[in-house]
Amino acid sequence: MARRRKDADEHENHERWLVSYADFITLLFAFFVVMYSLSSVNEGKYRVLSDSLVQAFRSVSVNESGTQIVVQQVPMPTGPIPMPKIDRAKQAAEQAKQQAREAAVKKVRSMAEEIRRVLKPLSDGGQVLVTEGANGIKVEINAEVLFAPGEALLGAPAVSALSAVAQVLAGSEFPIVIEGHTDNVPISTYRFPSNWELSAVRASSVVRLFVNAGVEPARLTAAGYGDQRPVADNDTPESRSRNRRVTLLIESMLVEEDLPPVVPLRRDDPIQTILPGVSETRL
């Protein structure tokens, strides 16, 4: 009997895992049931809840102390949104300014083409260069076709060519700067002690011809630079010949910038006297 009781106690139950497995299946089934119930949303109730929240947030605000303040709902406009008013005067001024600029561009281009036409006999030989830029027209004329070496008296062919250019420029209102340039070879004569005098007198000779041809004197400026602004080195005869030139600058100023207003100086405002860019007036 004792041996049989011992064998019964040592017998093991190999089917206990079924209990754990059944519990796991039961929990898994419950999990999927809960997930399914959460995924099935009543659309009507959800819309009612959403509308209620939106209405509450629109009509209630909180002040600094944390107290709720009910704010009346402002009706939204249903018609077309009014557009901001356009400054007609400013728009008209901008259009007029743009039209004036386009007219100036056409005028400058036409003037440049006319100058090229009247100087074509000289430009074909490479003695004249006409270029256009934002600041106007630049005409470079080799001094050899205008003056004898070391002289400032215009020759007959030069007078004819420059008179034709003056006729083109007489009908415009643009300022004209005439520059005289020389090479670096020194000159020392009774009339021209240095290249400064030679370049200045050559520029003045062209100015005098333009005045006699009908160009308004107030538009003309003569400047002599001597050998201080070369366009080529002075190492060869060809480069020195390029530096001996007369330059005409027709200042159309197509690029305009808005400048600050002029502030006059006053005796009782010493700060204004040290500011840069302030114009001076009589005190």
C-alpha positions as CSV (number, residue, x, y, z in Angstrom):
1,M,0.0,0.0,0.0
2,A,2.8,2.4,0.8
3,R,4.4,1.8,-2.5
4,R,1.2,2.3,-4.5
5,R,0.5,5.7,-2.7
6,K,4.0,6.8,-3.5
7,D,3.5,6.0,-7.2
8,A,0.2,8.0,-7.3
9,D,1.9,11.1,-5.8
10,E,4.7,11.0,-8.3
11,H,2.2,11.0,-11.2
12,E,2.2,14.4,-13.1
13,N,-0.7,16.0,-15.0
14,H,0.6,17.0,-18.5
15,E,-2.6,18.8,-19.6
16,R,-2.4,21.8,-17.2
17,W,-1.2,24.0,-20.1
18,L,-4.8,23.9,-21.5
19,V,-5.9,26.1,-18.7
20,S,-3.4,28.8,-19.5
21,Y,-4.1,28.6,-23.2
22,A,-7.8,29.0,-22.6
23,D,-7.2,32.1,-20.4
24,F,-5.0,33.6,-23.2
25,I,-7.7,33.0,-25.8
26,T,-10.3,34.5,-23.6
27,L,-8.3,37.7,-23.0
28,L,-7.4,38.0,-26.7
29,F,-11.1,37.8,-27.6
30,A,-12.0,40.4,-25.1
31,F,-9.3,42.7,-26.5
32,F,-10.6,42.5,-30.1
33,V,-14.2,43.1,-28.9
34,V,-13.1,46.3,-27.2
35,M,-11.1,47.4,-30.2
36,Y,-14.1,46.8,-32.5
37,S,-16.4,48.7,-30.2
38,L,-14.0,51.7,-30.2
39,S,-13.7,51.8,-34.0
40,S,-17.5,52.0,-34.4
41,V,-18.2,55.7,-33.9
42,N,-21.7,57.1,-34.1
43,E,-21.2,59.9,-36.7
44,G,-24.3,61.8,-35.6
45,K,-23.2,62.0,-32.0
46,Y,-19.6,62.9,-33.0
47,R,-20.8,65.8,-35.1
48,V,-23.0,67.1,-32.3
49,L,-20.1,67.0,-29.9
50,S,-17.8,68.7,-32.4
51,D,-20.3,71.5,-33.0
52,S,-20.8,72.0,-29.3
53,L,-17.1,72.4,-28.7
54,V,-16.7,74.9,-31.6
55,Q,-19.6,77.0,-30.3
56,A,-18.3,77.0,-26.8
57,F,-14.8,78.1,-27.8
58,R,-16.2,80.9,-30.0
59,S,-18.4,82.4,-27.4
60,V,-16.3,82.1,-24.2
61,S,-13.0,83.8,-23.4
62,V,-11.0,84.1,-20.2
63,N,-9.7,87.3,-18.7
64,E,-6.4,87.7,-16.8
65,S,-8.0,86.7,-13.5
66,G,-9.2,83.4,-14.9
67,T,-12.9,84.4,-15.0
68,Q,-14.9,83.3,-18.0
69,I,-16.5,86.1,-20.0
70,V,-19.2,85.4,-22.5
71,V,-18.6,87.2,-25.8
72,Q,-21.3,87.7,-28.3
73,Q,-20.7,85.9,-31.5
74,V,-19.8,88.3,-34.4
75,P,-21.6,87.4,-37.7
76,M,-19.2,86.7,-40.5
77,P,-19.7,88.7,-43.7
78,T,-21.4,86.7,-46.4
79,G,-20.8,89.1,-49.3
80,P,-17.6,89.7,-51.3
81,I,-14.6,91.0,-49.3
82,P,-14.0,94.7,-50.1
83,M,-10.6,95.3,-51.8
84,P,-8.3,98.0,-50.4
85,K,-8.6,101.4,-52.1
86,I,-5.9,102.1,-54.7
87,D,-4.2,105.5,-54.6
88,R,-5.1,106.7,-58.1
89,A,-2.9,109.7,-57.9
90,K,0.1,107.7,-56.9
91,Q,-0.5,105.2,-59.6
92,A,-1.0,107.9,-62.2
93,A,2.3,109.5,-61.1
94,E,4.2,106.2,-61.4
95,Q,2.7,105.6,-64.9
96,A,3.7,109.1,-66.0
97,K,7.2,108.6,-64.6
98,Q,7.5,105.3,-66.4
99,Q,6.3,106.8,-69.7
100,A,8.7,109.7,-69.3
101,R,11.6,107.3,-68.7
102,E,10.6,105.2,-71.8
103,A,10.4,108.4,-73.9
104,A,13.9,109.4,-72.7
105,V,15.3,106.0,-73.5
106,K,13.9,106.2,-77.1
107,K,15.3,109.7,-77.4
108,V,18.7,108.8,-76.3
109,R,18.9,105.8,-78.6
110,S,17.7,107.9,-81.5
111,M,20.4,110.5,-80.7
112,A,23.1,107.9,-80.5
113,E,22.2,106.5,-83.9
114,E,22.2,110.0,-85.4
115,I,25.6,110.7,-83.9
116,R,26.9,107.4,-85.4
117,R,25.5,108.4,-88.7
118,V,27.1,111.9,-88.9
119,L,30.4,110.5,-87.6
120,K,30.4,107.4,-89.9
121,P,33.3,108.6,-92.1
122,L,35.5,108.9,-89.0
123,S,34.1,105.8,-87.2
124,D,34.8,103.6,-90.2
125,G,38.5,104.3,-89.7
126,G,38.3,103.4,-86.0
127,Q,38.8,107.0,-84.9
128,V,35.4,107.3,-83.2
129,L,33.7,105.1,-80.6
130,V,30.0,105.8,-79.6
131,T,28.6,103.8,-76.6
132,E,25.4,104.0,-74.6
133,G,25.0,103.4,-70.9
134,A,22.8,104.1,-67.9
135,N,24.2,107.6,-67.6
136,G,23.9,108.5,-71.2
137,I,26.0,108.5,-74.4
138,K,29.8,108.5,-74.5
139,V,31.6,109.6,-77.7
140,E,35.3,109.2,-77.9
141,I,37.1,110.9,-80.8
142,N,40.8,110.4,-81.5
143,A,42.6,113.7,-81.2
144,E,44.5,113.1,-84.4
145,V,41.4,113.7,-86.5
146,L,40.6,116.9,-84.6
147,F,44.0,118.7,-83.9
148,A,47.5,118.9,-85.2
149,P,50.1,117.5,-82.8
150,G,50.7,119.8,-79.9
151,E,47.9,122.2,-81.1
152,A,44.4,123.0,-79.9
153,L,43.0,124.6,-83.1
154,L,40.4,122.4,-84.8
155,G,41.0,121.5,-88.4
156,A,38.5,122.0,-91.2
157,P,37.4,118.3,-91.3
158,A,36.9,118.3,-87.6
159,V,34.9,121.5,-87.7
160,S,32.5,119.9,-90.2
161,A,32.1,116.7,-88.3
162,L,31.6,118.3,-84.9
163,S,29.2,120.9,-86.3
164,A,27.0,118.0,-87.5
165,V,27.2,116.5,-84.0
166,A,26.3,119.9,-82.5
167,Q,23.2,120.0,-84.7
168,V,22.1,116.7,-83.2
169,L,22.7,117.8,-79.6
170,A,21.1,121.3,-80.0
171,G,17.6,119.9,-79.9
172,S,18.0,118.1,-76.6
173,E,18.1,119.3,-73.0
174,F,20.8,116.9,-71.6
175,P,24.0,118.3,-70.1
176,I,27.1,117.7,-72.1
177,V,30.6,117.3,-70.6
178,I,33.6,117.6,-73.0
179,E,36.8,116.1,-71.8
180,G,40.3,116.6,-73.2
181,H,42.9,113.8,-72.7
182,T,46.6,113.5,-73.7
183,D,49.3,110.8,-73.5
184,N,52.2,110.9,-71.0
185,V,54.7,112.5,-73.4
186,P,55.6,115.9,-71.7
187,I,54.9,119.1,-73.6
188,S,56.4,122.5,-72.8
189,T,55.6,125.4,-75.1
190,Y,54.8,129.0,-74.7
191,R,51.1,128.3,-75.0
192,F,51.0,125.0,-73.2
193,P,53.4,124.6,-70.4
194,S,52.1,121.1,-69.7
195,N,49.6,118.5,-70.9
196,W,47.0,120.0,-68.4
197,E,46.8,123.2,-70.4
198,L,46.7,121.4,-73.8
199,S,43.9,119.0,-72.8
200,A,41.8,121.9,-71.2
201,V,42.2,124.2,-74.2
202,R,41.3,121.4,-76.6
203,A,38.1,120.7,-74.7
204,S,37.4,124.5,-74.6
205,S,37.8,124.6,-78.4
206,V,35.1,122.0,-78.9
207,V,32.8,123.8,-76.4
208,R,33.2,127.1,-78.3
209,L,32.3,125.3,-81.6
210,F,29.2,123.8,-80.0
211,V,28.1,127.2,-78.7
212,N,28.5,128.8,-82.1
213,A,26.5,125.9,-83.6
214,G,23.5,126.6,-81.4
215,V,24.0,124.4,-78.3
216,E,22.9,126.2,-75.1
217,P,26.0,127.3,-73.2
218,A,24.5,126.4,-69.8
219,R,24.5,122.7,-70.9
220,L,28.2,122.6,-71.7
221,T,31.2,121.8,-69.4
222,A,34.8,121.7,-70.4
223,A,37.3,119.5,-68.5
224,G,41.0,118.8,-69.1
225,Y,42.5,115.7,-67.5
226,G,46.0,115.7,-69.2
227,D,47.4,112.2,-69.0
228,Q,45.7,111.2,-65.8
229,R,42.9,109.0,-67.2
230,P,44.4,106.8,-69.9
231,V,42.4,104.1,-71.7
232,A,45.6,102.2,-72.6
233,D,49.2,102.0,-71.5
234,N,51.7,104.5,-72.9
235,D,54.3,101.9,-73.9
236,T,53.7,101.9,-77.7
237,P,52.8,104.6,-80.2
238,E,49.5,102.9,-80.8
239,S,48.5,103.0,-77.2
240,R,49.6,106.6,-76.8
241,S,47.5,107.5,-79.8
242,R,44.4,106.0,-78.1
243,N,45.0,108.1,-75.0
244,R,45.1,111.3,-77.1
245,R,41.4,111.8,-77.4
246,V,38.4,114.1,-76.8
247,T,35.4,112.6,-75.0
248,L,31.8,113.8,-75.2
249,L,29.5,112.7,-72.4
250,I,25.8,113.4,-73.0
251,E,24.4,112.9,-69.5
252,S,20.8,111.6,-70.0
253,M,20.7,110.0,-66.5
254,L,18.3,107.3,-67.4
255,V,18.8,105.7,-63.9
256,E,17.2,108.0,-61.4
257,E,17.4,107.6,-57.7
258,D,15.2,109.1,-55.1
259,L,17.4,111.5,-53.2
260,P,16.7,112.7,-49.6
261,P,15.2,116.2,-49.2
262,V,17.7,119.0,-48.8
263,V,18.0,120.2,-45.2
264,P,19.2,123.8,-44.8
265,L,21.7,124.7,-42.2
266,R,20.7,126.9,-39.3
267,R,22.7,128.8,-36.7
268,D,20.8,127.3,-33.8
269,D,21.3,123.7,-35.0
270,P,25.0,122.8,-34.7
271,I,24.3,119.1,-35.2
272,Q,23.1,119.7,-38.7
273,T,26.5,121.2,-39.6
274,I,28.4,117.9,-39.1
275,L,26.0,115.6,-40.8
276,P,27.2,114.2,-44.1
277,G,25.2,114.9,-47.3
278,V,23.6,118.1,-45.9
279,S,23.7,121.1,-48.3
280,E,25.1,124.4,-47.2
281,T,23.3,127.7,-47.2
282,R,24.2,131.2,-46.3
283,L,24.1,131.8,-42.6
